């Protein structure tokens, strides 16, 4: 468009200089119509780019989210959740601003450059040659600045991640900060992180400004050289005044696009490290889990010679052997750090880098599709997470259940007892991570969440710890009375009456099951279990 404006101006000026009023009226009307069409075209171009950006960013964010969610438990836990938030917010913004938008604009710059060169060749080849030769000097800019800009953009991305992590920790630990009078220290910490982020952002912008300034100086030099050569041909009589003005406008159509293309190419190259990081996440989301699904649980869970450690450090599970039989109830006890929770995570398929064998109905856990295990095994965690949704949504977790299934889970868990106290009942919002309800209510909801699925295996990892003794005892007795349910309970509450209801009590020490049996059998050993029981009693 800009190229044809230059030609149009040349013709208007040459016709005006020639004194032909009729032709002047015609070219003026044509110019008005052309400018109107140019405005309409500009609108549709902008709207199309906005639509493309919306769809592209939406798909990109979805792909990154899928990649994050497809990580296995071990890989997901290796990074802070705030870094994933940063990937979906800060990094996406960087990609949009410094990668996708520059690419779109560069297409227009290339079209303008080609059209300008063609028109300039038509007006005067020598001017075109001078503009082209001086314009090539601008190629020095990306050669000099691409690596430093890439480093600065990656540093900015990392500092954005650290800043997001810091903010998340501060807001999540609000009560601790207030309880321990940490405000002054936290403010200093925030100030330092904020300063580091500002510095990295300034360095990136400052470096980009230097690159832009270098491009601008070379662009002005390119345009000036074109005007000088054009002026020479005007003096010689080989160029009209209109053509010189056209060259004046078109000179920017050579130097400008070259400068803009170089600026955008520099920005795009500067995003290489950030792009690699995001592509890696996206690629992880495209790797299908082709492992066999768990099809049934009819017999047992057999563990043989199980060894496991985090990051090849000290063994957390050490030559562990045991068989959990279907529909029996097991209490897993032992001092903190003995490996109880780690054993559960291995059973759930969270970690597959173990040695030995863990089989559910003759199917090795590490060879099973991890999602399929969840169809047979539910967990009630000690630290219950609540989504910022209604009580019902936190129980059903977006799945459809029959009314009687929901009612049964509400009764068994005790949720039904406190619903009348809430104005909206099941539709009451629990708030951010259950901030609107008590710890005991959260745990009851978690129990209902597990019970409604009617999986054949239920694991309680201190699943009733937030409840009062009577309520915890009542719920535990209900669970233990379910005939078609295999129960594995991790507990530190060594209540003799309750432990007597379990088929077997397993005592863990140093990553092994060192003692096992019903309460009478294991207690008569007078071993570590009895010592722990007496120390608590």
GIMODA-V523572 format. One record per residue. RES is the residue in one letter. OMEGA is omega in degrees with one decimal (none if undefined). Layout:
RES&OMEGA, RES&OMEGA
This chain:
X&-178.4, X&-179.5, X&-177.6, X&173.4, X&178.6, X&178.0, X&179.7, X&177.9, X&177.9, X&-178.2, X&178.7, X&-178.5, X&-178.8, X&177.9, X&178.8, X&178.1, X&-179.8, X&175.0, X&179.7, X&-174.3, X&-179.8, X&178.3, X&-179.8, X&176.7, X&-178.2, X&-178.0, X&179.1, X&177.5, X&178.3, X&-179.2, X&179.5, X&178.6, X&-179.1, X&-179.3, X&177.2, X&178.4, X&178.7, X&177.8, X&178.4, X&179.1, X&179.6, X&178.6, X&-177.5, X&176.9, X&179.0, X&179.8, X&179.4, X&178.4, X&179.5, X&178.8, X&178.7, X&179.4, X&-179.0, X&-178.0, X&-177.7, X&-180.0, X&178.7, X&179.1, X&-179.5, X&179.7, X&178.0, X&-179.6, X&178.6, X&178.9, X&177.7, X&179.2, X&178.9, X&-177.2, X&179.5, X&175.7, X&173.0, X&-173.4, X&-177.5, X&-179.2, X&-179.4, X&-177.2, X&-177.4, X&179.5, X&179.4, X&-179.8, X&178.6, X&178.4, X&177.0, X&175.4, X&178.9, X&176.7, X&-174.5, X&-179.2, X&-175.1, X&-177.2, X&177.3, X&178.5, X&177.4, X&179.8, X&-180.0, X&-174.3, X&-171.3, X&-178.4, X&-174.6, X&-179.7, X&176.2, X&177.8, X&-179.7, X&-179.2, X&-178.5, X&177.8, X&177.5, X&179.0, X&-180.0, X&178.6, X&178.7, X&-178.9, X&-178.1, X&-179.9, X&180.0, X&179.9, X&179.9, X&-179.0, X&178.8, X&176.3, X&178.0, X&-178.6, X&-178.9, X&-178.2, X&-176.3, X&176.3, X&178.9, X&-179.1, X&-179.8, X&179.2, X&-178.2, X&-178.7, X&179.5, X&179.3, X&-178.9, X&177.2, X&-178.4, X&178.2, X&177.8, X&-174.4, X&179.8, X&178.5, X&-176.8, X&-168.7, X&-173.5, X&-178.6, X&177.8, X&179.5, X&177.5, X&179.3, X&-177.3, X&178.6, X&179.0, X&176.9, X&177.7, X&178.6, X&-179.9, X&179.2, X&173.8, X&178.2, X&-179.9, X&179.6, X&178.5, X&178.2, X&-179.5, X&179.7, X&180.0, X&179.6, X&-178.5, X&-177.8, X&178.4, X&-178.7, X&-176.3, X&-177.3, X&178.5, X&-179.9, X&-179.5, X&-176.7, X&-175.3, X&176.8, X&-176.7, X&-171.3, X&-176.1, X&179.0, X&-179.4, X&178.7, X&176.8, X&179.6, X&178.6, X&-179.5, X&179.5, X&179.5, X&178.6, X&178.8, X&178.6, X&178.4, X&179.9, X&179.5, X&-178.6, X&177.9, X&178.3, X&179.9, X&179.3, X&-179.6, X&179.5, X&178.7, X&177.8, X&179.2, X&177.7, X&179.1, X&179.3, X&179.7, X&177.8, X&178.3, X&-178.8, X&179.6, X&179.3, X&179.1, X&178.4, X&177.3, X&178.9, X&-177.9, X&179.7, X&179.3, X&177.6, X&179.3, X&180.0, X&179.6, X&178.1, X&177.7, X&178.4, X&-179.2, X&175.6, X&178.6, X&-179.9, X&-179.6, X&-179.5, X&-176.3, X&177.5, X&177.7, X&178.7, X&179.4, X&178.7, X&177.7, X&176.7, X&177.8, X&178.4, X&178.8, X&-176.3, X&178.2, X&176.3, X&177.2, X&173.0, X&-177.0, X&-179.0, X&178.4, X&177.6, X&179.6, X&-177.9, X&179.5, X&179.9, X&177.8, X&-177.8, X&177.8, X&177.9, X&177.8, X&-178.5, X&178.0, X&179.9, X&-179.5, X&-172.0, X&-177.6, X&177.7, X&179.3, X&179.2, X&-179.3, X&-178.4, X&178.6, X&178.0, X&178.7, X&-179.5, X&179.9, X&177.9, X&-179.7, X&-178.9, X&179.6, X&-178.2, X&174.5, X&-175.9, X&179.1, X&-177.9, X&176.1, X&172.9, X&-172.7, X&-177.2, X&168.4, X&-175.6, X&-172.6, X&-169.2, X&169.8, X&-175.4, X&179.1, X&-179.6, X&173.3, X&-176.1, X&173.9, X&178.5, X&174.9, X&175.1, X&175.4, X&176.2, X&177.6, X&-179.0, X&179.5, X&175.9, X&173.2, X&-169.0, X&176.4, X&-176.1, X&179.4, X&174.1, X&175.8, X&174.8, X&-178.4, X&-178.1, X&175.2, X&176.2, X&-176.2, X&-175.3, X&173.2, X&-178.5, X&-175.3, X&-179.6, X&-178.8, X&179.8, X&177.7, X&-177.6, X&175.6, X&-176.4, X&-178.0, X&177.9, X&177.7, X&179.4, X&-179.9, X&176.2, X&178.0, X&-179.3, X&-179.2, X&178.6, X&-178.9, X&-178.8, X&-178.2, X&179.2, X&173.5, X&-177.3, X&-174.5, X&173.1, X&-174.1, X&171.3, X&-175.2, X&176.5, X&177.7, X&-179.3, X&-175.5, X&-177.8, X&179.5, X&-177.3, X&171.9, X&-172.5, X&179.8, X&-177.6, X&179.2, X&-179.4, X&178.2, X&-178.0, X&-172.2, X&176.9, X&-178.7, X&171.1, X&-174.6, X&175.0, X&177.7, X&-174.6, X&175.3, X&177.7, X&174.8, X&-178.4, X&-178.5, X&179.9, X&177.0, X&-179.5, X&180.0, X&179.5, X&176.2, X&-176.2, X&-179.4, X&174.5, X&177.0, X&178.9, X&177.4, X&176.6, X&-178.9, X&-179.0, X&177.2, X&178.2, X&-179.9, X&-179.8, X&179.9, X&178.2, X&-179.8, X&-177.5, X&-175.5, X&-177.1, X&178.2, X&-177.1, X&-176.2, X&-177.2, X&179.6, X&179.0, X&-179.7, X&-176.7, X&-176.2, X&-176.4, X&177.2, X&-178.8, X&-177.9, X&178.1, X&176.3, X&-178.4, X&-177.4, X&-179.7, X&-177.3, X&174.8, X&-176.3, X&-178.4, X&-178.5, X&-177.9, X&178.6, X&178.6, X&178.1, X&176.5, X&-176.5, X&176.1, X&178.0, X&178.7, X&178.2, X&177.3, X&177.8, X&-179.7, X&-175.1, X&-175.1, X&-178.3, X&176.3, X&176.0, X&-177.4, X&179.5, X&177.7, X&178.8, X&175.7, X&176.4, X&-172.2, X&-171.2, X&178.0, X&-173.3, X&-177.7, X&-178.6, X&174.3, X&-172.2, X&-177.2, X&-179.8, X&178.9, X&-180.0, X&-179.9, X&-178.5, X&-179.6, X&178.9, X&177.6, X&-179.5, X&-178.4, X&-179.7, X&179.6, X&-174.4, X&-175.6, X&-178.6, X&173.4, X&-175.9, X&172.4, X&-176.0, X&169.8, X&-176.1, X&171.0, X&177.6, X&-176.7, X&178.0, X&-173.7, X&-178.6, X&-179.9, X&-179.2, X&177.8, X&-178.1, X&179.6, X&177.2, X&179.0, X&172.9, X&-179.2, X&178.2, X&-179.3, X&177.3, X&178.0, X&175.0, X&-179.9, X&168.2, X&-173.0, X&179.3, X&177.4, X&179.6, X&174.5, X&-172.4, X&-177.4, X&-177.2, X&-175.6, X&180.0, X&179.8, X&177.1, X&-176.8, X&-178.6, X&-176.0, X&178.6, X&-179.1, X&178.1, X&179.6, X&179.2, X&-179.1, X&-179.0, X&178.7, X&-179.8, X&none
